[in-house]
Amino acid sequence: MNAPAVKTLPARKDVAVGDTWDLASLFRSDVEWEEALRAWEQRIPGYEAFASTLASSAERLAECLEFDLEMDREGDRIGTYAHLRASEDQAAPEAQRMVGRFQHVATRAGEKASFIRPEIMAIPAATLTEWLGRPALADCRLLVERLVRTRPHVLSEREEKLLAMQGTFAGTAGKVFRQLTDADLKFGAVANGRGEQVELSNATFVTLLHDTSPEVRRTTFHQFYDQYQAHANTLAATLSGSNERDVYAARVRNYPSAVEAALFADNVPLAVYDQLIAAVRAHLPAVHRYYDLRKRVLGLDEIHHYDCYVPLVPELEQRHTWDQAVAVVIESLRPLGQDYCTRLAQGLRGRWCDRYPNTGKQSGAFSSGTYDSDPYILMNFQEEAIEHVFTLTHEAGHSMHTRMSSEAQPYQYSGYTIFVAEVASTFNEQLLTRLLLQRASSPLEKAAIISREIDSIRATIVRQTMFAEFERKSHASVEAGEPLTLERIRGIYRELLDAYFGPRFAVDTQLELECLRIPHFYNAFYVYKYATGLAAAITLAKKVAEGGPAELAAYQAFLRGGCSKWPLDLLRDAGVDLEQPEPVATALTRFGELVDELGGLL
């Protein structure tokens, strides 16, 4: 008998054009991109005319800032196109070359522009204050005020230039990680519960963990992590290098710690980070109670991490084609108004999205657009995973946020921060959950939706807070002079696994390697924003769905706000105050109530 054929991913060239994004709003071809890159590079010497002149007048400073914004805007367009092309196939040499060429030119531009910050800092405070009241600087007033706020952390012109020259290799650790995990690691194939051989990859790993067969889940987990074990020392070295870079950058710019350096940009107090961890820690008994419930419902003698993805009510799992997923997403977002839904539907049914997995494609999902382009979405959509419908509405939230901020704000204030971005995305997930609960036709169907909402809060608030605590501890280790060896990394992570999963959870030794496969750790102190974002979204979605025109208007103003205010101020205006402990505590209290309700239903 012949062995069943292995389901393999298609090569990029074999993917249907209609299932890929159309990057024409950036560039119509790689040739056009080449021309733009050369033209952009030729403008770099234009910085030289402004050097040593910024203190001469408000008008001269305004001219320089306008030139710099034009360079940034064009650089965003060029860099985004290269990034999107490379994400289509991580092993495609020409796309990787495009990324490298852009980074080289961008580093040169950064070197030439490195005089701007120190020259502005050298302008006497009284003079600069008077200038900021003049019409010439009206469009850049907030930009300059935020720049001046960094005065204690800006170095001399020579030092700034030296730091800028590091741009080409500063991201090497993350690049090596991506190349290794997305292109080089090969995981083989796994037989799913239907006996089909499925190629195991970063894109299919979680899908296989949804399988109802405990043996499939166990095999998938161990076969996947065997590859990470085989490359553990290399991955530990890249993660350590990334942490050391963060600590170096914080120290050289006179920040007390790496975490405080990261929070400074958003003007977020350290207390927000700390109270998030404290709140989650305080509610861990409810999390442990959930794992006990999951073990009981699945009929397991012991529960492992690979048992945490399979649906508790598998018979209610529904397949969604792309068109079906788009339809339910749009229906769920009706509280946001007709204009929002119509424009989003056109984008999702058109070619904003790169829809399905292919060989070498970047794993996961993201939204990426510029001030002058469509807000593109990369997906690795799997019809059998309901989670991918939630991923689609999540990324759609980012894309519409991008579109609305770009239309409402000038370029310099259109780029919203990650802190508020995670509110816009998880807000959409909350509305999708509400629609599915409204449609539930039986207690069992309601249980399935509640189970998914529990898992969402667990994954987005609890799990991401565990990641945030790992980042805090791993960076603190480097700051204390304790090298991040593989043994040290595993030790830190193991302590967190034991605390967050609880005493009755079977933590496999291989799970200690999970921290070596998390891409966000190469952009440190990012993940806590997922947790605060969902906590805020739970509050705001309830306000909009159950409120009236005022609540909708406040939320729409938030989506149009870009970075025209500090993130915490934008959210306060929208109706939630993250400097207070209530939003996180409310979300986690709801989690505990949902666990109890699910226990009663099952």
BAVEX-656649 format. One record per residue: residue in three letters; x, y, z of N, C-alpha, C, CB in turn. Coordinates in steps of 0.2 Angstrom, whole numbers, plus 5000, padded with zeros to 4 digits. Glycine has a CB too. Example, Ala and Ser with C-alpha at 12.3 -4.5 7.8 and 13.67 -1.06 7.14 Angstrom:
2
ala506649725039506249785039506649845039505749785045
ser506449895035506849955036506450005039507049975029
END
This chain:
602
met500449945000500050005000500450065000499550005006
asn500350114996500750174995500550215001500550214989
ala501150255004501050295009500650355007501750325012
pro500250385012499850445010500250505008499350465015
ala500050545003500450595001500450655006500150624994
val501050685007501150735011500850805009501950745013
lys500450835013500150895011500750955012499550915015
thr500950975006501551025006501251095004502051005002
leu501651145007501451215005501651224998501751265010
pro501251264994501451284987502051334987500851314984
ala502451334982502951384981502551454980503451364975
arg502951504981502651574980502351584973503151624982
lys502751554968502551564961501851534959503051544957
asp501751484963501151444962500451464965501251374964
val500551524969499951544973499551594968500151594979
ala498851584968498451624964498551694965497751604965
val498551734960498651804961498151844965498651844954
gly497551814964496951844968497051834976496351824966
asp497451784978497551774985498151814988497651694986
thr498451854983499051884986498851964986499651874981
trp499252004990499152074990499452104984499552104996
asp499152164982499352204977499752264979498752224972
leu500352264979500852314982500852374977501452284983
ala500452384972500452444968500352504971499952434962
ser500052514977499952574980500652594983499452574986
leu501152554984501752564986502252574979502152514990
phe502352524976502652524969502352474965503452514970
arg502352494958502052444953502452384951501852484947
ser503152394953503552334951504252344955503752334944
asp504652294955505352304958505752354955505652234958
val505652354948506052404944505852474947505852394937
glu505252494948505052554950505352574957504252564950
trp505352514961505652524968506352534967505552454972
glu506752504963507452524962507552594960507752474956
glu507152624956507152694954507052734960506752704948
ala506552724964506452764970506952754975505752744973
leu507252704976507852694980508452734978508052614981
arg508552734972509152774969508952844970509252754962
ala508352864969508252944969508252964977507452954967
trp508052914981508052934988508752934991507652874992
glu509152894988509852894990510252954988510252834988
gln510052984982510353044979510153104983510153054972
arg509553104987509353154991509753164998508553154992
ile510053115000510353105007510853165008510753045007
pro511253185003511753245004511353305005512153254998
gly510653315004510353375006510353395013509653365003
tyr510453345017510553355024511153405026510653295028
glu511653395022512253435023512153515023512753415018
ala511653535019511553605019511253635026511053625013
phe510953595030510653615036511153605042510053575037
ala511653565041512053555047512353625049512653505045
ser512353635056512653695059512253755058513353705057
thr511653745056511253805054510553815058511053815047
leu510453755062509753755065509653805070509653685068
ala510153835073510053885078509953955076510653875083
ser510053955069510054025066509354055066510254025059
ser508854015065508154045065507653995065508054085059
ala506954015067506453965067506253935060505853995071
glu506353985056506253965049506653915046506254025044
arg507353925048507853875046507753805049508553895047
leu507553805055507353745059506753705055507253755066
ala506253745053505653725050505853685044505153775049
glu506253725040506453695033506853625034506953745030
cys507253625039507553565040507153505042508153565045
leu506653525047506153465049505753445043505753495055
glu505553495039505153475033505553425028504953535029
phe506153445027506553405023506653335026507253435022
asp506753325033506853265036506153225036507053275043
leu505553255037504953225036504853195029504353265038
glu505053235024504953205017505353145016505153265012
met505953145019506453085018506153025022507153105021
asp505853045028505552985032504952955028505353015039
arg504553005025503952975022504152935016503553035020
glu504652955012504852915006505152855009505252955002
gly505552855014505952795016505452745019506452815022
asp504852765022504352725024504052685018503852765028
arg503952715013503652685007504152635004503552735002
ile504752655004505352605001505452545005505952644999
gly505552565012505652505016505052465017505852535023
thr504452485017503852445018503852395012503252485019
tyr503952425006503852375000504352325001503952414994
ala505052335003505552285003505352235008506252315005
his505052255014504952215019504352165017504652255026
leu503852195014503252155012503452105006502752195009
arg503952125002504152074997504552015000504652114992
ala504952035005505351985009504951935013505852015013
ser504451965015503951925020503551865015503451965023
glu503551885009503151835004503551765004503151864997
asp504251775004504651715004505351725007504751684997
gln505451705013506051725017506651695014505951695024
ala506551645009507151615006507351654999507151545005
ala506851694997506951724990507551774991506351764988
pro508151764987508751804988508651874985509251774983
glu508251884980508151954978507852004983507851954971
ala507251974986506952014991507352024997506251974993
gln507751974999508251985005508752035003508551925007
arg508952034997509452084994509152154995509652074987
met508452164993508152224993508152255000507452224991
val507952215005507952235012508652255014507752175017
gly509152215012509852235014510052305011510352185012
arg509852315005510052375002509652435005509852374994
phe509052425006508652485010508952495016507952465010
gln509152445020509452455027510052495026509552395031
his510452475021511152515020511052585019511552475014
val510552605014510452675012510052705018509952675006
ala509652675022509352705027509852725033508752655030
thr510252675034510852695039511252755037511252635040
arg511352755030511752815028511352885029511952815020
ala510652875028510252935029510252955036509552925026
gly510152905041510252915048510852945050510152845052
glu511452925047512052955049512053035047512652925045
lys511853045041511753115039511353155043511653115031
ala510753125045510253165049510453165056509553135048
ser510953135059511153125066511253195069511653085067
phe511453245065511553315068510953345071511953355064
ile510353325069509753365070509553365077509153335066
arg509553315081509353305088509853345092509353235090
pro510553335091510953375096510953455094511653355095
glu510853475088510853545086510153575090510853555079
ile509653535089509053565092509153575100508453525091
met509453525103509553525110510053575112509853455112
ala510453595108510953655109510553725109511553655104
ile510053725106509653795106509453805113509053795101
pro509553865115509353885122508553875123509553955124
ala508453845129507753835130507253885129507653805137
ala507453945132507054005131506954025123507354065134
thr507454025120507354035112506953985109508054035109
leu507053925111506653875107505853875109506853805109
thr505753895115505053905118504753965114505053925125
glu505154015113504854075109504754055101505354135109
trp505154015099505153995092504553955091505753955089
leu504353905095503853865095503153895094503853815100
gly503153965096502554005096502454035089502454055101
arg502954025084502854055078502554015073503654075075
pro502254045068501854005062502353955059501554055057
ala502953975058503453925054503453855057504153955054
leu503453855064503453785067502853765070503953795073
ala502253795068501653765070501453695069501053815067
asp501653675063501553605061501953555065501553595053
cys502553575067502953535070503053545078503653535067
arg502653585081502753605088502753545092502153655090
leu502253505092502253445096502853395095501553405095
leu503053395088503653355087504253375090503753355079
val504353445090504953475093504853465101505053545091
glu504253475104504253465111504353395113503453485113
arg504153345110504353285111505053265111503953235107
leu505353295106506053285105506453315110506353325098
val506253375112506653415118506553375124506353485119
arg505953335125505853295131506453245132505253265131
thr506753225126507253175126507953205128507353135120
arg507953265130508653305131509153265135508553375133
pro508853235141509353205145509653135142509053185151
his509353115136509553055133509953065126509053005133
val510053125124510353145118511053155119509953195114
leu511453125115512253135116512453185111512553065114
ser513153195111513453245107513353225099514153255108
glu513453275095513353255088513853195085513553325083
arg514453195088514853145086514653075088515553155088
glu514453075094514153015097513552995094514053025105
glu513053035092512453015089512652985082512053085088
lys513153015079513352995072513552915073513853035069
leu513952905078514252845079513752795080514752845085
leu513252815084512652765086512252755079512252795091
ala512152805075511752795069512152745064511652865066
met512752745064513152705060513052635062513952725060
gln512852615068512752545070512052515067512752545077
gly511652555064511052535061511052475057510752595058
thr511552465053511552405048511552345052512152415044
phe511952345057512052275061511752275068512752265062
ala511352325070511052325076510452275076510752395078
gly510152255071509652205071509852135068509152235066
thr510552125069510752065066510452005070511552055067
ala510452005077510151955081509451935078510151975088
gly509051985077508351965075508351945068507952035075
lys508751965064508751945057509051865057509251985053
val509551855061509751785061509151735064510351775066
phe508851755069508251725072507751705066507951765077
arg507551765062507051755057507251705052506851825054
gln507851715050508151665044508151595047508851685042
leu508351585053508451515055507751485056508751515062
thr507251525059506651495061506151495055506351535067
asp506151535051505651545045505951505039505551615044
ala506551505038506851475032507251415033507251525028
asp507651405038508151355038507851295042508751375042
leu507451305048507251245052506751205048506951275058
lys506851145048506351095044506051045049506751055038
phe505451045050505151005055504850935053504551045058
gly504850925047504550865044503850865043504750805049
ala503550805044502750805043502450765049502650765036
val501850775050501450745055500850715053501350795061
ala500650655055499950635053499450665057499950555053
asn498950695054498450725058497850675060498050785055
gly497350695064496850645066496450605061496350675070
arg496550635054496250605049496650555045495850655044
gly497250555047497750515044498150545038497450455042
glu498050615038498350645032499050675035497950705030
gln499550665030500250685032500250765031500750655028
val500350805036500350875035501050905037499850905040
glu501350945032502050975033501951015040502251015027
leu502451005044502451035051502851105050502750995056
ser502651155052502951225051502751275056502851255044
asn503051325056502751385061502051395060503251445061
ala501851395053501251415051500651355053501151425044
thr500851295053500451235054500451215061500551185049
phe500951235065501051205072500451215076501651245075
val500151275077499551285081498951245078499451355082
thr498851245072498351215069498351135071498351215061
leu498951105071498951035073498851025080499651005071
leu498951075084498851075091498051075093499251125095
his497651095087496951095088496651025087496651145083
asp497050985085496850915083496550885090497350875080
thr495950845089495650815094496050755097494950795093
ser496550725093496950665095497450685100497150635089
pro497450665106498050675110498750655108497950645117
glu498750605104499350575101499650625096499250505098
val499150655092499350705086499650765090498750725082
arg499350785095499550845098500250835102499050875104
arg500350775105500950765108501550755103500950695112
thr501450715098501950705092502150775089501650665087
thr501650815088501750885085502250925090501050925084
phe502050925096502450965101503150945101502150965108
his503250875102503950855103504350855096503950785105
gln504050845091504350845084504550915083503950815079
phe504150965084504251035083504851055088503651075085
tyr504851045094505351065099505951035098505051065106
asp505950975095506650935094507050985090506450875090
gln506751015085507151065081507451125085506751085075
tyr507051145089507251205093507851175098506751235097
gln507751115101508251085105508951085101508051025108
ala508851055095509451045091509851115089509251015084
his509451175090509751235088509751285094509451275082
ala509651255100509551295106510151345108509451245112
asn510751315107511351365109511351425104511951325109
thr511251415098511251465093510651515094511151435086
leu510051495096509451535097509551575104508851495098
ala509951535109510051575115510551625114510351525120
ala511051615109511551665108511151725104512051645103
thr510751715100510351775097509951815101509951745091
leu509551775106509151805111509551845116508751755115
ser510151815118510651855122510851915119511151805124
gly511051915113511351965109510852025108511551945102
ser510152005107509652055107509552095114508952025105
asn509552055119509552085126510152135127509452025131
glu510752105126511352145127511252215123511952105125
arg511052215117510952275113510452325116510652255106
asp509952295119509452335122509752375128508852295124
val510052335132510452355138510952405137510752305143
tyr511352395132511852445129511552505127512252415123
ala510952505123510652565121510352605126510052545116
ala510052575131509852605137510352645141509452565142
arg510952605142511452635146511752695143511952585148
val511952685136512252735133511852805132512452715125
arg511152795133510752855133510552875140510152845128
asn510852845145510752875152510052855154510852945152
tyr509752795152509152775155509252735161508652735150
pro508852735166508952685172508952615170508452705177
ser508552595166508552525164508252515157508152485169
ala508352455154508052445147507352455147508252375145
val506952425152506252435152506052505152505952395158
glu506352545156506152615157506352655150506552655163
ala506852635147507052665140506452655135507652635138
ala506152585136505652575131505052605133505552495131
leu504852615139504252645141504252725140504052635148
phe504852755140504952825139504652855133505652845140
ala504652815127504452845121503752855121504652795116
asp503352815125502552825125502352865131502252755125
asn502852885135502752925141502252885146502352985140
val502452815146502052765151502452755157501952705147
pro502152775163502452765169502652685170502052785175
leu503252675174503352605175502852575179504052605179
ala502452615183501952585187501452545183501552635191
val501252565177500852535173501052465171500752575166
tyr501652455170501952385168501952345174502752395166
asp502152375180502152335186501552315189502552375192
gln501052355188500352345191500052295186499952405192
leu500252285180499952235176500152165178500152245168
ile500852165179501152095182500852075188501852105182
ala500752125193500452115199499752095199500552175204
ala499352125195498652105194498552035191498252155189
val498952015186498951945184499151895189499351945177
arg499651915192499951865197499351855203500551895201
ala499051905204498451905209497951855207498251975211
his497851855201497251815198497451745195496951855193
leu498051725196498251665194497851605197499051655196
pro497651605203497151545205496651535200496951565212
ala496351585197495751575192496051545186495451645191
val496651565184496951525178497051455180497651565177
his497351435185497451365187496851335187497851365194
arg496351365190495651335190495451315183495151375194
tyr495551355178495351345171495751285169495551405167
tyr496351275170496751215168496451155171497451225169
asp496251155177495951095180495251085176495751115187
leu494851135174494251125171494451095164493851185170
arg494951115160495151095154495351015154495651135151
lys495751005159495950935160495350885161496450925166
arg494850915165494250865166493850855160493850905172
val493750915156493250915151493650865145493150985148
leu494250875144494550835139494750765141495250865137
gly494550745148494650675150495450655151494350635146
leu495850705153496550685153496750675160496950745150
asp497250625160497550615167497950665169497950545167
glu498350705165498750765166498650805160499450745168
ile498750875161498650925156499350945154498150975158
his499550955148500150985146500051045141500550925141
his500551075140500451135136500151125129501151175135
tyr500251065126500051055120499251035120500450995116
asp498951025126498251015127497851085128498150975133
cys498251135127497851205128497551235122498351245132
tyr497651205116497351235110496751205107497951245105
val496751135109496151095106495451125109496251025108
pro494951135105494351165107494051115112493851175101
leu493751145117493351105122492751075120493251145129
val492451115115491851085112491951075104491251135113
pro492351025102492651015095492051005090493050965095
glu491550975093490950965088490651025085490450925091
leu490751085088490451145086490951195082490251185092
glu491551165081492051195077491751205070492751165076
gln491851265067491651275060492151295055491051325060
arg492151275049492651295044492451355041492751235039
his492851405040492751465036493151475030492751525041
thr492851475024493251495019493451575020492851485012
trp493851595015494051665016493451715015494551685010
asp493051695011492451745010491951735016492051725003
gln491851675018491451675024491751705030491351595026
ala492451705031492751735037492651815036493451725037
val492751845030492651915029491951935030492851935021
ala491451895028490751905030490551915037490251855026
val490851865041490651865048491051925052490851805051
val491651935049492051995052491652065051492751995049
ile491452075045491052135043490452145047490952135036
glu490052085048489452085051489552105059489052025051
ser490052075062490252095069490452165070490752045071
leu490652195065490952265066490352315064491552275061
arg489752295063489252345062489152405067488552315061
pro489352395073489252445078489752505077489452425085
leu490252495072490752545071490552585065491352515069
gly489952575062489652615057489752595050489952685057
gln489352615045489252595038489952605035488652625035
asp490152665036490752685032491352645034490952765033
tyr491452625040492052585042491952515039492052575050
cys491352485039491252425037491352415029490552395039
thr491052465026491052465018491852465016490652525015
arg492152515019492852515016493252455018493152585020
leu493152435024493552375026493352315022493452355033
ala492752305020492552245016492852255009491752245015
gln492852315006493252325000493952295000493152394997
gly494252315005494952295006495052225007495252335012
leu494652195011494752125012494552075007494352105019
arg494052105003493852064997494252084991493052074995
gly494652134991495052154986495752124987495152234986
arg496252164987496952144988497352174993497252144981
trp497052194999497452215004497852155007497052245009
cys497552095007497852045010498251995006497252005014
asp498751965009499151905007498851845011499951915007
arg498451805008497951765012498251705015497351745008
tyr498551665011498751595013499451575014498451545008
pro499651525017500351505018500651485011500451445023
asn501351495010501651465005502351455008501751514999
thr502751415004503451395006503851455007503751345001
gly504151465013504651515015504251585017505051535009
lys503551585017503251645019503351655027502451635017
gln503351715028503451735035502851705039503451815036
ser502951675045502451645049502051705053502751605054
gly501451685055501051725059500651775055501451765064
ala500551835057500051885053500351955056499351875055
phe500252005051500352075053499952115048501152085053
ser499952175051499652235046500252285045499052265050
ser500352305039500852355038500652395032501552315036
gly500652455033500552505028500852575029499752515027
thr500852615025501152685025500652735025501752695020
tyr500852795026500452855025500152865018500852925027
asp500552835013500352845006500052775003500852875002
ser499952725007499852665003499252625007500452615004
asp498952575004498452535007498752505013498252475002
pro498352485018498552455024498552385024498152475030
tyr499152355021499152285020499152235026499852265016
ile498952175024498852125029499152055027498152115031
leu499652035031499951965029499551915034500651965031
met499251865031498951815034499251745032498151815033
asn499151695036499251625034498651585036499951595038
phe498151605032497451585034497351505033496951625030
gln497051475039496851405038496151405040497251365044
glu495751375035495051375035494751335041494751335029
glu495151285044494851245049494951275056495251175049
ala495351335057495451365063495051425064496251375064
ile494551425069494151485070494651535073493651465075
glu495151525075495651575078495851615072496251545081
his495951595066496151635061495651685059496351585055
val495051675060494451725059494651785064493751695060
phe494751765070494951815075495551855073494951785082
thr496051815070496651845068496551895062497151795066
leu496051875058495851925052495551985055495451885048
thr495051985060494752045062495252085066494152025066
his495752055070496252085074496652125069496752035077
glu496952095063497352135059496952185055497752085054
ala496352175054495952225051495852285055495252195049
gly495852275062495752335066496452375066495752305074
his496952345065497652385064497552425057498252335064
ser497352385052497352415045496852475045497152365040
met496252475048495852525048496052585052495152505050
his496352565058496752615062497252655058497052585068
thr497652625054498152655050497752705045498552605046
arg497252675042496952715036496652775039496352675033
met496252775045495952825048496352875051495452805053
ser496952855054497452905057497752945051497952865061
ser497952905046498252935040497852995037498452885035
glu497152975036496753025033496653085038496052995032
ala496653075044496453135049497053175051496153105055
gln497653145051498253175054498753195048498553135059
pro499153245049499753255045500253195046500153325046
tyr500753195041501153135042501453125048501653135036
gln501753185051502153175057501753155063502453245059
tyr501053155063500653135069500253075067500253195071
ser500353045061499852985059500052925062499852985051
gly500752915064500952845066500852835073501752845064
tyr500252805074500052785081500552735084499352755081
thr500552735090501052695094500752625095501252715101
ile501152575096500952505097500552505103501552455098
phe500652545108500252545114499452545112500452595119
val499352595108498552605106498352555101498452675104
ala498852535097498752495091498352425094499352475087
glu498652405099498352335102497652345105498852305107
val497452405106496752415108496252415102496652495111
ala496452445096496052445090495952375087496352485085
ser496452335088496452265085496052215090497152235085
thr496152215096495752175101495052195102496152165107
phe494952265101494252285101493852255096494252365100
asn494152245090493752205085493652135087494152205078
glu494052105090493952035092493352035097494652005096
gln493352085102492752085106492152085103492852145111
leu492052125098491452135094491252065090491452195089
leu491752035088491651965085491351915090492251945081
thr491651915096491451875101490751885103491851885107
arg490551955103489851975105489351945099489752045105
leu489551955093489151925088489051855088489351945081
leu489551815089489551745090489051725096490151715090
leu489151755101488751745107487951755106488951785113
gln487851805102487151825100486851775096487151895097
arg487251745092487051695087487051625090487451685081
ala487251615096487251545099486551515100487651545106
ser486451455097485751435097485651375103485651405091
ser486251365106486151305111486651325117486251235108
pro486551285123487051295128487751275126486851255134
leu487751225122488451195120488751245115488351125116
glu488351275111488651325107488951385111488151345101
lys488551405116488751455120489351445124488151475125
ala489451375126490051355129490651365125489951285132
ala490551345119491151345114491351415113490951315107
ile490951465113491151535112491451565118490551575110
ile491151545124491451565131492151535131490951545136
ser492151475129492851445130493351485126492751365127
arg493151505120493651535115493851605119493351545108
glu493351635122493451705125493951695131492751735127
ile493851645135494251625140494951615138494051565144
asp495051575132495751565129496051635127495651515124
ser495551675124495851745122496151785127495251775118
ile495751785133496051825138496651795141495451835144
arg496651725142497251695144497851705140497051615145
ala497751695133498251705128498551775128498051685122
thr498051825128498251895127498451935133497651935124
ile498151925139498251955145498751915149497651975149
val498551855151498951805155499651785152498551745158
arg499551755146500151735143500651795141499951695137
gln500351845138500851905136501151935142500451955132
thr500751935148501051965154501651915156500551965160
met501551855156502151805157502751825153501951735156
phe502551835146503151855142503451915144502851855135
ala503051965146503252035148503752025155502652075150
glu503551985159503951965165504551935163503551925170
phe504551895158505151865156505651915153505051805150
glu505351955149505852015146506152055152505352055142
arg505752065157505952105163506552075166505352125168
lys506452005167506951965171507551955167506651905173
ser507451945161508051925156508451985155507851895150
his508152045154508552105154508852125160508152165151
ala508552115166508852125172509452085174508252115178
ser509452025171509951975172510552005168509851915169
val510552035162511052065159511352125162510852085152
glu510852165165511052225168511352215175510352265170
ala511252155178511652135184512252105182511152095188
gly512452095176513052065174513051985174513652085179
glu512451965174512351885174512251865166511751865178
pro512651835163512651815156511951775155513251785153
leu511651785149511051745147511351685143510551795143
thr511551635147511751575144511151535143512251535149
leu511151485139510551445138510251415145510751385133
glu510751395149510551375156510151425160511051345160
arg510451485159510151545163509451555160510551605163
ile509351565153508751575150508251525152508851575142
arg508451465151507951405153507751415160508251335152
gly508151435165508051435172507551495173508651445176
ile507651545170507151605171506451585168507351665167
tyr506451555163505851535160505451485163505951515152
arg505851435166505551385170505151405176506051325172
glu505451455179505151485185504451515184505651535189
leu504451545178503851575176503351525174503951625170
leu503551475170503051425168502751395174503451365164
asp503151375179502851345185502351385189503451325190
ala502551455189502051505192501451515189502351565194
tyr501451525182500851545178500451485176501051575172
phe500751425176500351365174500051325181500751315170
gly500451335186500151305192500451235194499451305192
pro500351215200500651155203500351095200500551155210
arg499751095197499451035194499451025187498651035196
phe499951065184500051065177500651035175500051145174
ala500650985170501250955168501750995163501150885165
val502251025166502651065162503251025159502951125166
asp503151015152503750975149504351015149503550955142
thr504950975149505551015149505651055143506150965150
gln505451025137505551055131505151125131505251015125
leu504651135135504351205135504751255137503651195139
glu505251245141505751295143506051325137506351265147
leu506051295131506351325125505851375121506551265120
glu505251375124504751415120504951485120504051415124
cys505351515125505551585124506051595119505951605131
leu506351535116506851545110506451555103507251485110
arg505851545103505451545097504951605096505051485096
ile504951655101504551705101504851765098504351725109
pro504551785092504851845088504851905091504451845081
his504351925096504251985099504852005104503551995102
phe505151945106505751965111506251995107505951895114
tyr506252005101506752045097506552115096506952005091
asn506052135099505752205099505552205106505152215094
ala505952215111505852205118505352255121506452205122
phe504952225126504452265130503952295125504852325133
tyr503752245121503152255116502552225119503352235109
val502652165121502152115122501652135128502352045124
tyr501852175133501452195138500852235135501852235143
lys500952265129500452315126499852275124500752355121
tyr499952205122499452165120498952155126499752095118
ala499252145132498852135138498452205140499352115144
thr498852255140498452315142497952335137498952375143
gly498152325130497652335125497052295125498052315118
leu497052235127496452195128496052215134496552125128
ala496352235139496052255145495652325143496552275151
ala495952365139495652425137495052415132496152475134
ala495152365128494752345123494052325125495052305118
ile494152275131493552245134493052305136493752205140
thr493352355139492952415142492652455136493452455146
leu493052465131492852515126492352475121493452535122
ala492452415120491952375116491252375119492152305114
lys491252365125490652365129490252435129490752345137
lys490652485129490452555129490152575122490952605130
val490452555117490252565110489652525108490752555105
ala489652455110489152405108488452425111489352335109
glu488552445118487952455122487752535123488052425129
gly488252575120488052645121487752675115488752685122
gly487852745114487552775108488052815104487052825111
pro487852865101488252905096488852935100487852965093
ala488752955106489352985110489952935111489153015116
glu489752875113490252825114490652805107489952765117
leu490252805102490552785095490952845093489952775090
ala490752905094491152965092491752965095490753025093
ala491752955102492352955106492852905103492252945113
tyr492652845102493052785099493352805092492652725099
gln492952835088493152855081493652905082492552875077
ala493552955086494053005087494752975089493853055092
phe494752925093495352885095495652855089495152825101
leu495252825085495552795079495852845074495052755075
arg495652905074495852955070496452995073495353005068
gly496652975080497053015084497753005082496953005091
gly497952955079498652945077499152945083498952995072
cys499652995083500053005089499953075091500752985088
ser499353105090499353175091499253195098498653205088
lys499153145103499253145110499653085112498553155113
trp499753085119500153035122499652975122500353045129
pro499852915121499352855121498852855127499752795121
leu499152865133498652855139498152915139499052865145
asp498352975136497853025135497353015130498153095133
leu497552985124497052955119496552915122497452925113
leu496752865126496352815129495852845134496752755131
arg496152895138495752925143495152965139496152975147
asp495252995134494753025130494252985127495053075124
ala494452925125494052875123493552835128494452815119
gly493852845134493452815140493752765144492852785137
val494352755144494752705148495352735151494852635145
asp495552725157496152755161496552695163495952805167
leu497052685159497552625161498052645166497952605154
glu498052705168498452725174498152695181498652795174
gln497552675180497152655186497152575185496452685186
pro497152535191497152465190496452435188497352435197
glu495952475188495252445186495252405180494752495187
pro495452435174495352395168495652325168495652435162
val496252315170496552255170496252205175497352255172
ala496052235181495752195186495052175184495652235193
thr494652215180494052205178494052145173493652265175
ala494552145168494552095163494752025166495152115158
leu495152025171495351965175494751935179495951975179
thr494451985182493851965186493351925181493552025190
arg493251955175492751935170493051865168492751975164
phe493651855168493951785166493751735171494751795166
gly493851755177493651705183492851685182493751735189
glu492451735181491751725180491551685174491351795180
leu491951695169491851655163492051575164492251675157
val492551565168492851505170492251465173493451505174
asp491951505178491451475182490851455178491251515188
glu490651505174490051495169490151435165489951555165
leu490751425162490951375157490951305161491651385154
gly491151305167491151245171490451215172491451255178
gly489951265173489251245174488951225168488851305176
leu489151245162488951225156489151155154489051275150
leu489751145156490151075154490151025159490851095151
END
